[in-house]
Amino acid sequence: MWKQLLMAFAMFLIQSTANAQALNAVPDGGCAFLMAGFESQTSPALKPDLNSEIKAACTVRTPALTAKEKLHYMLRSTYERNSVLFSFAGAGIKQARDSTPEWGQGMEGYGRRLASAFGHKIVKRNIQFTIGSLMREDPRYFCSESSGIWRRSMYAASRTFVSNKDGGGIRPGYSKFAATFGGAFISRQWHPERKRNINEYLISTAISIGLDTAKNVFNEFWPDLKRLMNK
């Protein structure tokens, strides 16, 4: 059962090398731009009225990313602290639920679940980056221009299924669809044989879609929460 550990570790080494090369290749201006904010693209400008302030911050549209900046963005979204912590937490939850009991308990079982979760994430992010770059899709999340919790929540949920185009506008999220289904299928290949079937692929896909939707909703309202906490 060590195949999943070796596969995830190999992916980590490959992407770590790509990360180092990308950091050297991306211009300082591009790096500064990306470091300015991963969770959402917002303006720091403040206005007296909170609703106006939030709307003004979220309607900003920055120039399209270059291919190198998209690579940097993908690597950050995969290996940044919060992303890694979520993988650790997810593995802990699966450990507590004894998900995939064939992997056992203790540190060995936890290591297998962690490697599986992180390996799934690496596969999914790489598929989305590759197809999205070829199809000129912008991987960033832009906040809604609407007001109201319901409208903004519906907008955030819809971003799970559509992508922003580099030249403006939206299209069906081809890279997201491919990454979600591809990640579900590939990641199941290092699971026990009983989990390598259509039903399990669909379950994994549904969970992935649900997590992506929750992440978009969080990104939509995080600027609001951050401003309220800083007041």
ChimeraX attribute file (.defattr): number of C-alpha atoms within 10 A of each C-alpha:
attribute: neighborCount
match mode: 1-to-1
recipient: residues
	/A:1	12
	/A:2	12
	/A:3	14
	/A:4	22
	/A:5	19
	/A:6	14
	/A:7	14
	/A:8	23
	/A:9	15
	/A:10	13
	/A:11	16
	/A:12	16
	/A:13	11
	/A:14	11
	/A:15	17
	/A:16	14
	/A:17	11
	/A:18	15
	/A:19	18
	/A:20	12
	/A:21	12
	/A:22	18
	/A:23	17
	/A:24	11
	/A:25	14
	/A:26	17
	/A:27	13
	/A:28	11
	/A:29	9
	/A:30	17
	/A:31	18
	/A:32	11
	/A:33	15
	/A:34	17
	/A:35	12
	/A:36	12
	/A:37	11
	/A:38	16
	/A:39	17
	/A:40	20
	/A:41	22
	/A:42	21
	/A:43	18
	/A:44	10
	/A:45	9
	/A:46	13
	/A:47	12
	/A:48	7
	/A:49	8
	/A:50	13
	/A:51	13
	/A:52	13
	/A:53	17
	/A:54	24
	/A:55	18
	/A:56	17
	/A:57	23
	/A:58	21
	/A:59	16
	/A:60	14
	/A:61	13
	/A:62	11
	/A:63	9
	/A:64	18
	/A:65	21
	/A:66	15
	/A:67	15
	/A:68	17
	/A:69	20
	/A:70	22
	/A:71	21
	/A:72	25
	/A:73	19
	/A:74	21
	/A:75	22
	/A:76	16
	/A:77	18
	/A:78	19
	/A:79	18
	/A:80	12
	/A:81	10
	/A:82	11
	/A:83	15
	/A:84	17
	/A:85	12
	/A:86	13
	/A:87	20
	/A:88	18
	/A:89	13
	/A:90	16
	/A:91	23
	/A:92	16
	/A:93	14
	/A:94	17
	/A:95	23
	/A:96	11
	/A:97	10
	/A:98	16
	/A:99	15
	/A:100	17
	/A:101	12
	/A:102	11
	/A:103	19
	/A:104	15
	/A:105	17
	/A:106	9
	/A:107	10
	/A:108	12
	/A:109	21
	/A:110	21
	/A:111	20
	/A:112	25
	/A:113	29
	/A:114	24
	/A:115	23
	/A:116	23
	/A:117	21
	/A:118	27
	/A:119	25
	/A:120	21
	/A:121	24
	/A:122	22
	/A:123	19
	/A:124	24
	/A:125	19
	/A:126	18
	/A:127	20
	/A:128	24
	/A:129	23
	/A:130	17
	/A:131	16
	/A:132	23
	/A:133	20
	/A:134	11
	/A:135	13
	/A:136	18
	/A:137	26
	/A:138	21
	/A:139	22
	/A:140	17
	/A:141	18
	/A:142	22
	/A:143	27
	/A:144	20
	/A:145	15
	/A:146	13
	/A:147	13
	/A:148	8
	/A:149	11
	/A:150	10
	/A:151	13
	/A:152	18
	/A:153	19
	/A:154	13
	/A:155	18
	/A:156	25
	/A:157	20
	/A:158	14
	/A:159	22
	/A:160	22
	/A:161	17
	/A:162	17
	/A:163	23
	/A:164	21
	/A:165	18
	/A:166	17
	/A:167	11
	/A:168	12
	/A:169	8
	/A:170	14
	/A:171	12
	/A:172	14
	/A:173	20
	/A:174	17
	/A:175	24
	/A:176	25
	/A:177	18
	/A:178	16
	/A:179	25
	/A:180	25
	/A:181	19
	/A:182	19
	/A:183	25
	/A:184	24
	/A:185	20
	/A:186	16
	/A:187	23
	/A:188	21
	/A:189	14
	/A:190	18
	/A:191	19
	/A:192	13
	/A:193	9
	/A:194	9
	/A:195	14
	/A:196	16
	/A:197	12
	/A:198	10
	/A:199	10
	/A:200	15
	/A:201	19
	/A:202	14
	/A:203	12
	/A:204	19
	/A:205	20
	/A:206	15
	/A:207	13
	/A:208	19
	/A:209	19
	/A:210	13
	/A:211	13
	/A:212	19
	/A:213	20
	/A:214	16
	/A:215	15
	/A:216	23
	/A:217	21
	/A:218	16
	/A:219	19
	/A:220	24
	/A:221	18
	/A:222	15
	/A:223	20
	/A:224	17
	/A:225	11
	/A:226	10
	/A:227	13
	/A:228	10
	/A:229	8
	/A:230	6
	/A:231	5
